């Protein structure tokens, strides 16, 4: 009987300790922080600042309007993986 009471007391103490810790909230905050840390910096997102045109005709029109050159980039593959 003593062992049973001791075991029940230990389980209750562990349950109280776990409930007080609130690991689910702490874990969600930790995950949010990690996601925020892994987001690309402004320097890493410079690629997004390029003024892309949908076709060569639009690019030539914009180039004339802004007195800028046209850089023709062609790619065969998956550009979204970050490697050309």
C-alpha positions as a Markdown table, in Angstrom:
| # | Residue | x | y | z |
|---|---|---|---|---|
| 1 | Unk | 0.0 | 0.0 | 0.0 |
| 2 | Unk | 2.9 | 2.3 | 0.8 |
| 3 | Unk | 4.4 | 1.8 | -2.6 |
| 4 | Unk | 1.1 | 2.5 | -4.3 |
| 5 | Unk | 0.7 | 5.8 | -2.4 |
| 6 | Unk | 4.3 | 6.7 | -3.2 |
| 7 | Unk | 3.8 | 6.0 | -6.9 |
| 8 | Unk | 0.5 | 7.9 | -7.0 |
| 9 | Unk | 2.2 | 10.9 | -5.2 |
| 10 | Unk | 5.1 | 10.8 | -7.7 |
| 11 | Unk | 2.8 | 10.8 | -10.6 |
| 12 | Unk | 0.8 | 13.6 | -9.2 |
| 13 | Unk | 3.9 | 15.7 | -8.6 |
| 14 | Unk | 5.1 | 15.0 | -12.1 |
| 15 | Unk | 1.8 | 16.0 | -13.5 |
| 16 | Unk | 1.7 | 19.3 | -11.6 |
| 17 | Unk | 5.2 | 20.1 | -12.7 |
| 18 | Unk | 4.4 | 19.4 | -16.3 |
| 19 | Unk | 1.2 | 21.4 | -16.2 |
| 20 | Unk | 3.0 | 24.4 | -14.6 |
| 21 | Unk | 5.7 | 24.4 | -17.3 |
| 22 | Unk | 3.2 | 24.8 | -20.2 |
| 23 | Unk | 5.5 | 23.2 | -22.8 |
| 24 | Unk | 3.0 | 23.7 | -25.7 |
| 25 | Unk | 3.1 | 27.5 | -25.3 |
| 26 | Unk | 6.8 | 27.5 | -24.9 |
| 27 | Unk | 7.3 | 25.3 | -27.9 |
| 28 | Unk | 5.0 | 27.4 | -30.1 |
| 29 | Unk | 6.9 | 30.6 | -29.1 |
| 30 | Unk | 10.3 | 28.8 | -29.7 |
| 31 | Unk | 9.1 | 27.7 | -33.2 |
| 32 | Unk | 7.9 | 31.2 | -34.1 |
| 33 | Unk | 11.3 | 32.6 | -33.1 |
| 34 | Unk | 13.2 | 30.0 | -35.1 |
| 35 | Unk | 11.0 | 30.7 | -38.2 |
| 36 | Unk | 11.6 | 34.4 | -37.8 |
| 37 | Unk | 15.4 | 33.8 | -37.5 |
| 38 | Unk | 15.5 | 31.7 | -40.6 |
| 39 | Unk | 13.7 | 34.3 | -42.8 |
| 40 | Unk | 15.9 | 35.8 | -45.6 |
| 41 | Unk | 17.4 | 39.2 | -44.8 |
| 42 | Unk | 16.9 | 42.2 | -47.1 |
| 43 | Unk | 20.3 | 41.6 | -48.6 |
| 44 | Unk | 19.4 | 38.0 | -49.4 |
| 45 | Unk | 16.2 | 39.2 | -51.1 |
| 46 | Unk | 17.9 | 41.6 | -53.5 |
| 47 | Unk | 16.8 | 39.2 | -56.3 |
| 48 | Unk | 13.2 | 40.3 | -55.7 |
| 49 | Unk | 14.1 | 43.9 | -56.5 |
| 50 | Unk | 14.8 | 43.1 | -60.2 |
| 51 | Unk | 12.2 | 44.7 | -62.5 |
| 52 | Unk | 11.1 | 41.6 | -64.3 |
| 53 | Unk | 9.0 | 41.9 | -67.5 |
| 54 | Unk | 6.7 | 39.2 | -68.7 |
| 55 | Unk | 8.1 | 39.3 | -72.3 |
| 56 | Unk | 10.8 | 40.9 | -74.4 |
| 57 | Unk | 8.4 | 43.4 | -76.0 |
| 58 | Unk | 7.4 | 44.8 | -72.6 |
| 59 | Unk | 11.1 | 44.9 | -71.5 |
| 60 | Unk | 12.1 | 46.9 | -74.6 |
| 61 | Unk | 9.2 | 49.3 | -74.1 |
| 62 | Unk | 10.2 | 49.9 | -70.4 |
| 63 | Unk | 13.9 | 50.2 | -71.4 |
| 64 | Unk | 13.1 | 52.9 | -73.9 |
| 65 | Unk | 10.8 | 54.8 | -71.4 |
| 66 | Unk | 13.5 | 54.7 | -68.7 |
| 67 | Unk | 16.6 | 54.9 | -70.8 |
| 68 | Unk | 17.8 | 51.6 | -69.4 |
| 69 | Unk | 19.4 | 48.5 | -71.0 |
| 70 | Unk | 17.6 | 45.2 | -71.2 |
| 71 | Unk | 19.2 | 42.1 | -69.8 |
| 72 | Unk | 17.8 | 39.0 | -71.3 |
| 73 | Unk | 17.9 | 36.0 | -68.9 |
| 74 | Unk | 16.8 | 32.6 | -70.0 |
| 75 | Unk | 16.7 | 29.6 | -67.8 |
| 76 | Unk | 15.7 | 26.0 | -68.3 |
| 77 | Unk | 15.0 | 24.3 | -65.0 |
| 78 | Unk | 13.8 | 25.2 | -61.5 |
| 79 | Unk | 14.7 | 28.7 | -60.5 |
| 80 | Unk | 12.9 | 28.6 | -57.2 |
| 81 | Unk | 15.6 | 26.4 | -55.6 |
| 82 | Unk | 18.1 | 29.3 | -55.6 |
| 83 | Unk | 20.7 | 27.7 | -58.0 |
| 84 | Unk | 21.0 | 28.5 | -61.7 |
